[in-house]
Amino acid sequence: MTFLATKFGTVGLLSGGVSSEREISLMTGAAVLKSLRNLGIDVVAIDVQQDLIKTLSQYELDRVFIALHGPGGEDGTLQGVLEYLGIPYTGSGVMASALAMDKLRCKQMWKGMGLPTADFALLKEDSDWAAITEALGGSLVVKPSCEGSSIGMSLVESPQQLRDARELASKFDTSVIAESRLQGQEYTVAVLGDRALPSVRIESNATFYDYQAKYFSDKTQYFCPSGLTKARESELCELSMMAFKSLDCKGWGRVDVMTDADGDFYLLEVNTVPGMTGQSLVPMAAEAAGLEFDDLVRAILEESL
């Protein structure tokens, strides 16, 4: 038995799930599984479907590596099950996971704390579409509050488009928000433990950085280092750490940020279980910091609760 196998015991790798991000979760799971095996760690790969408690009870797990994205894996429910079963796991706890997944409450919190995030509104069936469109600057982004990977997201520039976009997003979540569209650069900052890794700048030829652009397009470009000055990089990383800690996130994660037309940074969201696929951004940032993929996976496991 290897040193790491002794240290971590039997690790359950949870991926798949039943959310709209199942396909990406399976890709993340496959990459992490290969890495855990490279490290000589005793791992059990589990495709999470229904009746998780019954499934987990079939194994004697010492800890869990969570590779599930979206509702059911990243929103605190899975973390609550693992807490109940007394199984340590990677990433953030119940409350932090729930807050990070809920963009509405996350943004309400950031606004209350004075952290920069775009102005927003909660959309309802009887919302005043014209008033909201005007109040948010005429160019808006509509998204489900509790989805990831830009699923159900739309860009709108008229009251009628806003109504239609709300209807589309409501197919994925009962809570839908609209926010002012930011027209600057898009960045992401990976967090590992108590440090921010080098930022990544994203350039997509798509209308916006959507599901296809994130995972399957060969035209999306990533720059790491991102090209910021040392002072701006420090500013971005400090803001990202503040956002991460404001939700009480732990272990690892990723903070997405955009600039406005003046170059000021605005927080988009925090991902508590980011992708770990071939096109994922956390491994890219880790490599820039001198960490190979296997080193990154081991570090995430080291941070498990």
C-alpha positions as CSV (number, residue, x, y, z in Angstrom):
1,M,0.0,0.0,0.0
2,T,1.4,3.4,-1.0
3,F,1.9,6.3,1.5
4,L,-1.0,8.2,0.0
5,A,-3.3,5.2,0.1
6,T,-2.6,4.9,3.8
7,K,-3.0,8.6,4.4
8,F,-6.3,9.1,2.6
9,G,-7.8,5.6,2.9
10,T,-10.5,4.6,0.5
11,V,-11.7,7.6,-1.5
12,G,-15.1,7.7,-3.1
13,L,-15.1,9.7,-6.3
14,L,-18.6,11.1,-6.9
15,S,-19.5,12.2,-10.4
16,G,-22.3,12.1,-13.0
17,G,-25.4,13.0,-11.1
18,V,-28.8,14.0,-12.5
19,S,-28.3,17.8,-13.1
20,S,-28.1,19.4,-16.5
21,E,-24.3,19.4,-16.0
22,R,-24.1,15.6,-15.9
23,E,-22.0,15.3,-19.1
24,I,-19.3,17.7,-17.8
25,S,-19.3,16.1,-14.4
26,L,-18.5,12.7,-16.0
27,M,-15.6,14.3,-17.9
28,T,-14.3,15.8,-14.6
29,G,-14.7,12.5,-12.9
30,A,-12.8,10.6,-15.6
31,A,-9.9,13.1,-15.3
32,V,-9.8,13.0,-11.5
33,L,-10.1,9.2,-11.4
34,K,-7.1,8.8,-13.7
35,S,-5.1,11.2,-11.5
36,L,-6.1,9.5,-8.2
37,R,-4.9,6.1,-9.7
38,N,-1.7,7.7,-10.8
39,L,-1.1,8.8,-7.2
40,G,-1.7,5.3,-6.0
41,I,-4.8,6.2,-4.0
42,D,-7.5,3.5,-3.4
43,V,-10.4,5.0,-5.2
44,V,-14.0,3.9,-5.9
45,A,-15.7,5.7,-8.8
46,I,-19.4,6.2,-8.1
47,D,-21.9,7.6,-10.7
48,V,-24.4,9.3,-8.5
49,Q,-28.0,8.6,-9.6
50,Q,-30.8,8.1,-7.1
51,D,-30.8,7.0,-3.4
52,L,-27.3,8.3,-2.6
53,I,-27.4,7.2,1.0
54,K,-28.1,3.6,0.0
55,T,-25.4,3.8,-2.6
56,L,-22.7,5.2,-0.2
57,S,-23.6,2.6,2.5
58,Q,-22.4,-0.1,0.1
59,Y,-18.8,1.1,0.5
60,E,-16.5,1.8,3.5
61,L,-15.3,5.2,2.4
62,D,-12.8,7.2,4.4
63,R,-13.4,10.4,2.4
64,V,-15.1,11.7,-0.7
65,F,-13.8,13.6,-3.7
66,I,-16.8,15.6,-5.1
67,A,-16.8,15.9,-8.9
68,L,-20.4,16.7,-9.2
69,H,-21.5,20.0,-10.9
70,G,-24.7,21.9,-10.5
71,P,-27.8,21.2,-8.3
72,G,-27.6,18.1,-6.3
73,G,-23.8,18.1,-6.1
74,E,-22.7,21.6,-5.7
75,D,-25.6,23.3,-3.8
76,G,-25.1,21.9,-0.3
77,T,-27.5,18.9,-0.5
78,L,-24.7,16.4,-1.2
79,Q,-22.6,18.1,1.4
80,G,-25.4,17.7,3.9
81,V,-25.7,14.0,3.2
82,L,-22.0,13.5,3.7
83,E,-22.1,15.5,7.0
84,Y,-24.9,13.3,8.2
85,L,-23.0,10.2,7.3
86,G,-19.8,11.6,8.9
87,I,-17.7,11.2,5.7
88,P,-15.1,14.0,5.1
89,Y,-15.3,15.5,1.6
90,T,-13.5,18.0,-0.7
91,G,-14.5,21.6,-1.1
92,S,-16.9,23.9,0.7
93,G,-19.4,23.0,3.4
94,V,-23.2,23.0,3.3
95,M,-23.9,26.7,3.7
96,A,-21.1,28.0,1.5
97,S,-22.1,25.6,-1.3
98,A,-25.7,26.6,-1.1
99,L,-24.9,30.3,-1.1
100,A,-22.5,30.1,-4.0
101,M,-25.0,28.1,-6.1
102,D,-27.7,30.7,-5.5
103,K,-26.7,33.7,-7.6
104,L,-29.5,35.9,-6.2
105,R,-28.6,35.5,-2.6
106,C,-24.9,35.6,-3.4
107,K,-25.3,38.9,-5.1
108,Q,-27.6,40.3,-2.3
109,M,-24.8,39.4,0.1
110,W,-22.1,41.0,-1.9
111,K,-24.1,44.2,-2.4
112,G,-24.7,44.3,1.4
113,M,-21.0,43.9,2.0
114,G,-20.0,46.6,-0.5
115,L,-18.3,44.1,-2.9
116,P,-18.7,45.1,-6.6
117,T,-21.2,43.1,-8.6
118,A,-23.5,44.2,-11.4
119,D,-26.9,45.6,-10.6
120,F,-29.7,43.0,-10.8
121,A,-33.4,42.3,-10.5
122,L,-35.4,39.2,-9.6
123,L,-37.8,38.4,-12.5
124,K,-41.4,37.3,-11.9
125,E,-44.3,36.5,-14.2
126,D,-45.8,39.9,-13.7
127,S,-42.6,42.0,-13.7
128,D,-42.5,45.4,-15.4
129,W,-40.3,44.3,-18.3
130,A,-39.8,47.8,-19.7
131,A,-38.9,49.3,-16.3
132,I,-36.4,46.6,-15.5
133,T,-34.8,46.9,-18.9
134,E,-34.4,50.6,-18.5
135,A,-33.2,50.4,-14.9
136,L,-30.5,47.9,-15.8
137,G,-29.1,49.9,-18.7
138,G,-30.9,48.4,-21.7
139,S,-28.4,45.6,-22.2
140,L,-29.0,42.7,-19.8
141,V,-28.0,39.1,-19.0
142,V,-30.8,36.8,-17.8
143,K,-29.9,33.6,-16.0
144,P,-31.4,31.0,-13.6
145,S,-30.4,31.7,-10.0
146,C,-29.2,28.1,-9.3
147,E,-27.7,26.7,-12.4
148,G,-24.1,26.6,-13.7
149,S,-22.2,26.4,-17.0
150,S,-24.3,29.3,-18.4
151,I,-27.2,26.9,-18.9
152,G,-30.5,28.8,-19.5
153,M,-28.7,32.1,-19.9
154,S,-29.6,34.8,-22.5
155,L,-28.5,38.3,-23.6
156,V,-31.5,40.7,-24.0
157,E,-31.9,44.3,-25.2
158,S,-35.6,44.8,-25.2
159,P,-38.6,44.3,-22.8
160,Q,-40.0,41.5,-25.0
161,Q,-36.7,39.7,-25.1
162,L,-36.5,40.0,-21.4
163,R,-39.9,38.4,-21.0
164,D,-38.9,35.5,-23.4
165,A,-35.5,35.1,-21.6
166,R,-37.2,34.8,-18.3
167,E,-39.5,32.1,-19.6
168,L,-36.5,30.1,-21.0
169,A,-34.5,30.4,-17.7
170,S,-37.6,29.4,-15.7
171,K,-37.4,26.0,-17.3
172,F,-34.2,25.4,-15.3
173,D,-35.1,27.1,-12.0
174,T,-38.1,28.9,-10.4
175,S,-35.8,31.8,-9.4
176,V,-34.6,33.9,-12.4
177,I,-32.5,37.1,-12.3
178,A,-31.5,39.8,-14.8
179,E,-28.4,41.8,-14.4
180,S,-26.7,44.7,-16.2
181,R,-24.5,43.3,-18.9
182,L,-20.7,44.0,-18.5
183,Q,-18.9,44.8,-21.7
184,G,-15.3,44.3,-20.6
185,Q,-12.8,41.5,-20.3
186,E,-13.7,38.2,-18.6
187,Y,-11.3,36.6,-16.0
188,T,-11.4,33.7,-13.6
189,V,-9.3,33.2,-10.5
190,A,-8.8,29.7,-9.1
191,V,-8.5,29.4,-5.3
192,L,-6.6,26.6,-3.6
193,G,-6.5,26.5,0.1
194,D,-5.8,30.1,1.3
195,R,-4.2,31.3,-1.9
196,A,-5.3,32.6,-5.3
197,L,-3.7,31.1,-8.3
198,P,-2.7,33.1,-11.4
199,S,-5.7,34.6,-13.1
200,V,-6.9,33.4,-16.5
201,R,-8.3,35.8,-19.2
202,I,-11.0,34.3,-21.4
203,E,-11.7,35.4,-25.0
204,S,-14.6,33.8,-26.8
205,N,-15.9,34.4,-30.3
206,A,-19.3,33.4,-29.1
207,T,-22.0,36.0,-28.2
208,F,-21.1,35.2,-24.7
209,Y,-19.0,32.5,-22.9
210,D,-21.7,29.9,-23.0
211,Y,-21.9,26.1,-22.4
212,Q,-20.5,25.3,-25.9
213,A,-17.7,27.9,-25.7
214,K,-16.7,26.6,-22.2
215,Y,-16.4,22.9,-23.0
216,F,-16.4,22.1,-26.7
217,S,-15.3,25.1,-28.8
218,D,-11.7,25.1,-30.1
219,K,-12.0,28.9,-30.8
220,T,-12.2,30.0,-27.2
221,Q,-8.9,31.4,-26.1
222,Y,-7.4,31.4,-22.7
223,F,-4.4,33.5,-21.5
224,C,-2.6,32.5,-18.3
225,P,-0.8,34.7,-17.2
226,S,-3.7,37.0,-18.1
227,G,-1.6,39.9,-19.2
228,L,-2.6,42.2,-16.2
229,T,0.0,44.4,-14.6
230,K,1.3,43.2,-11.2
231,A,-0.9,45.8,-9.4
232,R,-4.0,44.8,-11.3
233,E,-3.4,41.1,-10.9
234,S,-3.0,41.7,-7.1
235,E,-6.3,43.7,-7.1
236,L,-8.1,41.0,-9.0
237,C,-6.8,38.2,-6.7
238,E,-7.6,40.1,-3.6
239,L,-11.1,40.8,-4.7
240,S,-11.6,37.1,-5.6
241,M,-10.3,35.9,-2.2
242,M,-12.7,38.4,-0.5
243,A,-15.6,36.9,-2.5
244,F,-14.5,33.4,-1.8
245,K,-14.2,34.0,2.0
246,S,-17.4,36.1,2.2
247,L,-19.4,32.9,1.5
248,D,-17.2,30.9,3.9
249,C,-15.9,28.7,1.0
250,K,-13.1,26.2,1.8
251,G,-10.6,24.0,0.1
252,W,-10.8,25.0,-3.5
253,G,-13.0,26.8,-6.0
254,R,-13.1,29.4,-8.8
255,V,-14.2,33.0,-8.8
256,D,-15.5,34.5,-12.1
257,V,-15.0,38.2,-12.7
258,M,-15.6,40.7,-15.5
259,T,-14.7,44.3,-16.1
260,D,-17.0,47.1,-17.2
261,A,-16.2,49.5,-20.0
262,D,-14.0,51.5,-17.6
263,G,-11.9,48.5,-16.6
264,D,-13.3,48.1,-13.1
265,F,-13.7,44.6,-11.7
266,Y,-17.2,43.1,-10.9
267,L,-17.9,39.7,-9.4
268,L,-20.0,37.3,-11.3
269,E,-20.1,34.1,-9.2
270,V,-18.2,31.6,-7.2
271,N,-17.9,28.0,-8.3
272,T,-17.3,25.6,-5.4
273,V,-16.8,22.5,-7.7
274,P,-15.2,23.8,-10.9
275,G,-14.7,21.6,-13.9
276,M,-11.5,19.5,-14.1
277,T,-11.7,18.6,-17.8
278,G,-9.1,19.1,-20.6
279,Q,-10.4,22.7,-21.2
280,S,-11.0,23.5,-17.5
281,L,-9.4,26.7,-16.0
282,V,-8.4,25.5,-12.5
283,P,-5.8,23.0,-13.9
284,M,-4.6,25.7,-16.3
285,A,-4.0,28.2,-13.4
286,A,-2.5,25.5,-11.3
287,E,0.0,24.7,-14.0
288,A,1.0,28.3,-14.2
289,A,1.7,28.2,-10.5
290,G,3.9,25.1,-11.0
291,L,1.4,22.4,-10.1
292,E,0.8,19.5,-12.5
293,F,-2.7,18.0,-12.6
294,D,-1.8,15.1,-10.2
295,D,-0.4,17.7,-7.7
296,L,-3.6,19.7,-8.0
297,V,-5.8,16.7,-7.3
298,R,-3.6,15.7,-4.3
299,A,-3.8,19.3,-2.9
300,I,-7.6,19.4,-3.2
301,L,-7.8,16.1,-1.4
302,E,-5.4,17.4,1.3
303,E,-7.9,20.2,1.9
304,S,-10.8,17.9,2.4
305,L,-12.9,18.6,5.5
